[in-house]
């Protein structure tokens, strides 16, 4: 009965900011990640965070612009996105591993549970 529900997507101009949220239920103390997929492209790992929140991992394309965090009391994971670019346009998915820890971003095959996604559109 695991549920991951994303929210916070929308449309903004290049250079703007968005904050995505992932409300989790039925899963706790797991490594969590954010992935994205643009039309006609493969799913791409964006960021991940360890169960304790001390370890964070990012793709090269978003380092310095995106920040992943988690609120254990709310069992919620966030992705703060700044200096957005048109190439950031995609469906963004929240995902959870079956393991309690992680030391790298990993691929989509490392994650067991997935949300339905939230759309992010960045205009030039």
Residue, then its C-alpha position, 0 to 999 in steps of 0.5 A: x500500500x505504498x503511495x508517492x504523490x507528487x505536487x508543485x509542478x507548473x509552468x514558469x519562465x526560464x530563470x524562475x524557480x519551482x518547489x516540488x513535493x513528494x508525500x509518501x505513505x506506506x514507505x519510510x526510512x528509504x533512500x528517495x529520488x527524483x527522476x524526469x522524462x521529457x517527450x522522446x527521451x529516456x528517463x533521467x535521474x535528477x537527485x537522491x537523498x539518503x534515509x537520514x537526509x545527510x547524503x545527497x546526490x545530483x546529476x551533473x546537469x542540475x548540480x548547483x541549481x537543484x536541492x533535494x531535502x526531506x522532512x521526516x516528520x511529514x514523510x515528505x521529500x522536496x526538490x527545490x529547483x532554481x535557475x530553471x532552463x527550457x531543457x528542464x521541461x519534463x515529467x518529474x517522478x518521485x521514487x523510493x528504493x527498497x533499501x534504507x541507504x544509498x551512496x549514489x544517485x543510481x538508475x531507475x532500476x534501483x528504485x522500487x516504488x514510483x509516483x504518477x509524476x508532475x509536469x514541469x514546463x519552462x518557457x524561454 
